[in-house]
Amino acid sequence: MNKIKTGLLSGIVVGIFDVIPMLIQKLPWEANISAFLMWVVTGFFISTSTLNIKPVLKGLIISLLVLLPASILIGWKEPLSLLPILGMTIMLGGLLGYFIHKFGK
């Protein structure tokens, strides 16, 4: 499968995985849709990036950069609410970078 399709498909899978706990917490739909789309966009960016670094590190850096604007809004009043989000972004971003590199041709 070509690298962009792999990136988009992987982003969809990771997005679903990220949204499941949010659904359990009954967070607003806007937050769920935003998180899902963040991962689809991140998958696209990772798959099209020409950064010459290890795939896991590429996924980590790009996912944190994509999260950055939203993290300002999320953490403005409650900075501690960013901790679980950062944890998931670090874990899922690295995995996304790895899978896109491994399965994208």
C-alpha positions in Angstrom: 0.0 0.0 0.0 1.4 3.4 -0.8 2.7 5.5 2.1 0.0 8.2 2.1 -2.8 5.6 2.2 -1.0 3.8 5.0 -0.7 7.1 6.9 -4.3 7.9 6.5 -5.5 4.4 7.4 -3.2 4.3 10.4 -4.4 7.7 11.5 -8.0 6.5 11.3 -7.1 3.4 13.4 -5.2 5.4 16.0 -7.9 8.0 16.0 -10.5 5.4 16.9 -8.3 4.0 19.6 -7.8 7.5 21.1 -11.5 8.4 21.0 -12.7 5.2 22.8 -11.7 6.4 26.3 -13.2 9.8 25.4 -16.5 8.2 24.6 -16.4 6.3 27.9 -15.8 9.6 29.7 -18.8 11.1 27.8 -16.7 14.0 26.5 -18.4 16.4 24.0 -18.7 15.3 20.4 -16.6 18.3 19.4 -13.7 17.0 21.5 -14.1 13.4 20.0 -14.2 14.6 16.4 -11.2 17.0 17.0 -9.1 14.2 18.5 -10.0 11.8 15.7 -9.2 14.3 13.0 -5.9 15.2 14.7 -4.8 11.6 14.2 -5.9 11.4 10.6 -4.0 14.7 9.8 -1.0 13.5 11.9 -0.9 10.2 9.9 -0.9 12.2 6.7 1.9 14.5 7.8 4.1 11.6 9.0 3.6 9.8 5.8 4.5 12.8 3.6 7.3 14.2 5.8 10.9 13.9 4.6 12.5 14.4 8.0 15.5 12.0 8.1 15.1 10.7 11.6 14.0 7.5 13.2 10.3 6.7 12.4 9.2 6.6 16.1 10.9 10.0 16.7 9.3 11.4 13.6 5.9 10.3 14.7 6.5 11.7 18.2 7.6 15.1 17.0 4.9 15.5 14.3 2.1 14.4 16.7 3.2 16.9 19.4 3.5 19.7 16.8 0.0 19.0 15.6 -1.3 18.9 19.2 0.4 22.2 20.1 -2.3 24.7 19.1 -5.1 22.7 20.7 -3.1 22.1 23.9 -3.1 25.9 24.5 -6.9 25.9 24.4 -7.2 22.7 26.4 -4.7 23.6 29.1 -5.4 27.3 29.5 -7.5 27.0 32.6 -6.5 23.5 33.8 -3.0 22.7 32.8 -3.1 19.3 34.6 -5.7 18.2 32.1 -3.0 18.0 29.5 -1.1 15.2 31.2 -3.3 12.3 29.9 -3.5 13.9 26.5 0.3 14.3 26.3 0.7 10.7 27.5 -1.6 9.3 24.7 0.0 11.6 22.1 3.5 10.4 23.0 2.5 6.8 22.9 0.3 6.9 19.8 2.5 9.3 17.9 5.5 7.0 18.2 3.4 3.9 17.3 2.0 5.8 14.3 5.5 6.7 13.1 6.6 3.1 13.4 3.6 1.6 11.6 3.7 4.1 8.7 7.4 3.4 8.2 7.0 -0.4 8.5 3.9 -0.8 6.2 4.0 2.2 3.9 5.8 1.7 0.6 
